[in-house]
């Protein structure tokens, strides 16, 4: 096994250990099967509000929030527990509007990476899909996750976005709890079913009354 392969194995094991620690055993099993092409994925569609928050704005002032570019891919891929390789990370940085929160230049030690990309399909021009967010282990407990989310919302609002959507795996209790604290609303429950050759079905199980449906998801299979 090469050094790179050994690092990837350690990162995957660390990720699994952390997810088990936070009660995500079921979700880790589902994600593992998805990586093998066996997709059985219940998830909620969420709308996140953007409300000015002086406390989170003050937290952001202690760091530097900037858009990430393709040259940042090695550092983002090198964050602990990240399982995407450099090329996949570079494609994501190219395809979406991605942000990093820095303490000086140390993205790997302190900061988080936020990824906003239109993966839902034909969203209205004033809407954005928030694809991924991650806080380095050494920086957890510093309110960086909500601060990063607030900063990404503000940066996208400055570009004309007024509505922010994301999805949350149904068995990821910590993510659902985090979004509820932000005031997010789960308004659809869906089930993605797939096989090695691709997505077989994306089933609507429930929708909150008086909510208009979003365009059909262009499902992104977990890496």
C-alpha positions as CSV (number, residue, x, y, z in Angstrom):
1,X,0.0,0.0,0.0
2,X,1.4,3.4,-0.9
3,X,1.7,6.2,1.6
4,X,-1.3,8.0,0.0
5,X,-3.3,4.8,0.3
6,X,-2.3,4.4,4.0
7,X,-3.3,8.0,4.7
8,X,-6.7,7.4,3.0
9,X,-7.3,4.2,5.1
10,X,-6.5,6.0,8.3
11,X,-8.8,8.9,7.4
12,X,-11.6,6.5,6.6
13,X,-11.1,4.7,9.9
14,X,-11.0,8.0,11.8
15,X,-14.2,9.1,10.1
16,X,-16.0,5.9,11.0
17,X,-14.8,6.1,14.6
18,X,-16.0,9.7,14.9
19,X,-19.4,8.9,13.4
20,X,-19.9,6.0,15.7
21,X,-19.0,8.2,18.6
22,X,-21.8,10.6,17.6
23,X,-24.4,7.8,17.3
24,X,-24.2,7.6,13.5
25,X,-23.7,3.8,13.2
26,X,-26.8,3.4,11.0
27,X,-25.9,6.3,8.8
28,X,-22.3,5.0,8.4
29,X,-23.7,1.6,7.3
30,X,-26.0,3.3,4.8
31,X,-23.1,5.4,3.5
32,X,-20.8,2.4,3.2
33,X,-23.4,0.5,1.1
34,X,-23.9,3.6,-1.1
35,X,-20.2,3.6,-1.8
36,X,-20.6,0.0,-3.0
37,X,-23.4,1.1,-5.3
38,X,-26.3,-0.1,-3.1
39,X,-28.2,3.0,-2.4
40,X,-31.1,3.0,0.2
41,X,-31.1,6.5,1.4
42,X,-33.9,8.3,3.4
43,X,-33.3,12.0,3.6
44,X,-35.1,15.3,4.3
45,X,-35.2,18.3,2.1
46,X,-34.6,21.4,4.3
47,X,-34.9,25.2,3.8
48,X,-32.5,27.2,5.9
49,X,-33.3,30.8,6.9
50,X,-30.7,33.6,6.8
51,X,-31.1,35.9,9.7
52,X,-28.5,38.5,10.7
53,X,-26.8,37.3,13.9
54,X,-24.4,39.7,15.7
55,X,-22.9,36.9,17.8
56,X,-22.0,34.8,14.8
57,X,-20.8,37.8,12.9
58,X,-18.5,38.6,15.8
59,X,-17.1,35.1,15.7
60,X,-16.4,35.5,11.9
61,X,-14.5,38.7,12.5
62,X,-11.8,36.6,14.3
63,X,-11.2,34.6,11.2
64,X,-11.0,35.1,7.5
65,X,-13.8,33.8,5.3
66,X,-12.9,33.6,1.6
67,X,-14.0,31.7,-1.5
68,X,-11.9,28.5,-2.1
69,X,-10.4,27.9,-5.6
70,X,-9.0,24.9,-7.3
71,X,-5.5,25.5,-5.9
72,X,-7.0,24.9,-2.4
73,X,-8.0,21.3,-3.3
74,X,-5.0,19.6,-1.7
75,X,-5.6,21.4,1.7
76,X,-9.3,20.7,1.7
77,X,-8.8,17.0,0.7
78,X,-6.2,16.8,3.4
79,X,-8.5,17.7,6.2
80,X,-8.9,14.9,8.7
81,X,-11.7,12.5,8.0
82,X,-12.3,13.8,4.5
83,X,-12.4,10.8,2.1
84,X,-12.5,12.7,-1.2
85,X,-9.3,12.7,-3.2
86,X,-7.7,15.8,-4.5
87,X,-9.1,15.6,-8.0
88,X,-12.7,15.0,-6.8
89,X,-12.3,17.9,-4.4
90,X,-10.9,20.1,-7.2
91,X,-14.0,19.3,-9.4
92,X,-16.3,20.3,-6.5
93,X,-14.4,23.5,-6.0
94,X,-14.8,24.3,-9.7
95,X,-18.5,23.3,-9.9
96,X,-19.7,25.2,-6.9
97,X,-19.2,28.3,-4.9
98,X,-17.1,27.1,-2.0
99,X,-15.9,28.9,1.1
100,X,-13.2,28.3,3.7
101,X,-12.8,29.8,7.2
102,X,-9.2,30.5,8.0
103,X,-7.2,31.3,11.1
104,X,-4.3,33.0,9.3
105,X,-3.5,30.5,6.6
106,X,-4.2,27.4,8.6
107,X,-7.3,25.8,7.0
108,X,-6.1,22.4,8.0
109,X,-5.8,23.2,11.7
110,X,-8.6,25.6,12.6
111,X,-11.1,26.1,9.8
112,X,-14.0,24.7,8.0
113,X,-14.9,24.2,4.4
114,X,-18.3,25.1,3.1
115,X,-19.6,24.0,-0.3
116,X,-22.6,25.6,-2.0
117,X,-23.5,24.1,-5.3
118,X,-26.7,23.8,-7.4
119,X,-27.2,20.1,-7.3
120,X,-31.0,20.1,-7.1
121,X,-31.5,21.0,-10.7
122,X,-33.4,24.0,-12.0
123,X,-33.6,26.0,-8.8
124,X,-35.0,29.6,-9.0
125,X,-32.3,32.2,-9.6
126,X,-32.6,33.5,-6.1
127,X,-31.9,30.1,-4.5
128,X,-28.9,28.0,-3.6
129,X,-28.3,24.4,-2.6
130,X,-25.8,24.0,0.3
131,X,-24.0,20.8,-0.4
132,X,-21.4,20.2,2.4
133,X,-19.8,21.7,5.4
134,X,-17.0,20.4,7.6
135,X,-15.1,21.6,10.7
136,X,-11.7,20.2,11.5
137,X,-11.7,18.2,14.7
138,X,-9.2,20.5,16.5
139,X,-11.6,23.5,15.9
140,X,-14.8,22.0,17.1
141,X,-16.6,23.6,20.1
142,X,-15.7,27.1,18.9
143,X,-19.0,27.9,17.2
144,X,-17.3,27.7,13.8
145,X,-20.0,25.5,12.2
146,X,-22.9,28.0,12.7
147,X,-20.5,30.9,12.0
148,X,-19.4,29.4,8.7
149,X,-23.0,28.7,7.8
150,X,-23.9,32.3,8.6
151,X,-20.9,33.6,6.5
152,X,-21.9,31.4,3.5
153,X,-25.5,32.6,3.7
154,X,-24.3,36.2,3.9
155,X,-21.9,35.8,1.0
156,X,-24.5,34.1,-1.2
157,X,-27.1,36.7,-0.2
158,X,-24.7,39.4,-1.5
159,X,-24.8,37.5,-4.8
160,X,-28.6,37.7,-4.9
161,X,-29.6,34.5,-3.2
162,X,-32.6,34.7,-0.8
163,X,-33.4,31.0,-0.2
164,X,-31.1,28.3,0.9
165,X,-31.8,24.6,0.6
166,X,-30.0,21.5,1.8
167,X,-30.6,17.8,2.4
168,X,-30.1,15.9,5.6
169,X,-29.8,12.1,6.0
170,X,-32.7,10.9,8.1
171,X,-30.5,8.9,10.5
172,X,-28.0,11.8,11.0
173,X,-29.5,13.1,14.2
174,X,-26.6,15.5,15.0
175,X,-27.0,17.2,11.6
176,X,-30.7,17.5,11.9
177,X,-30.4,18.9,15.4
178,X,-27.8,21.5,14.2
179,X,-30.0,22.7,11.4
180,X,-33.1,22.9,13.7
181,X,-31.0,25.2,16.0
182,X,-30.5,27.4,12.9
183,X,-34.2,27.6,12.4
184,X,-34.3,25.3,9.4
185,X,-37.5,23.6,8.3
186,X,-37.7,20.0,7.0
187,X,-40.5,20.1,4.4
188,X,-40.0,16.9,2.4
189,X,-39.0,13.3,3.3
190,X,-37.6,11.3,0.4
191,X,-36.1,8.0,-0.3
192,X,-33.3,7.5,-2.9
193,X,-33.0,3.9,-4.1
194,X,-30.2,2.8,-6.3
195,X,-28.1,0.0,-7.7
196,X,-24.5,-0.2,-9.0
197,X,-25.6,1.2,-12.4
198,X,-27.2,4.3,-11.0
199,X,-30.2,5.7,-9.3
200,X,-33.4,3.6,-9.6
201,X,-35.9,5.8,-7.9
202,X,-36.2,8.9,-5.8
203,X,-39.5,8.6,-3.9
204,X,-41.4,11.3,-2.2
205,X,-42.6,9.9,1.1
206,X,-44.0,13.1,2.7
207,X,-44.4,16.8,2.0
208,X,-45.4,19.6,4.4
209,X,-48.8,21.1,3.5
210,X,-48.8,24.3,1.5
211,X,-45.2,23.8,0.4
212,X,-44.6,23.9,-3.4
213,X,-42.4,21.0,-4.6
214,X,-38.8,21.7,-5.6
215,X,-37.5,20.5,-8.9
216,X,-36.6,16.8,-8.9
217,X,-33.2,16.2,-7.3
218,X,-30.2,15.3,-9.4
219,X,-29.1,12.8,-6.8
220,X,-25.4,12.9,-6.0
221,X,-24.3,9.4,-4.7
222,X,-22.2,9.7,-1.6
223,X,-18.5,9.2,-2.3
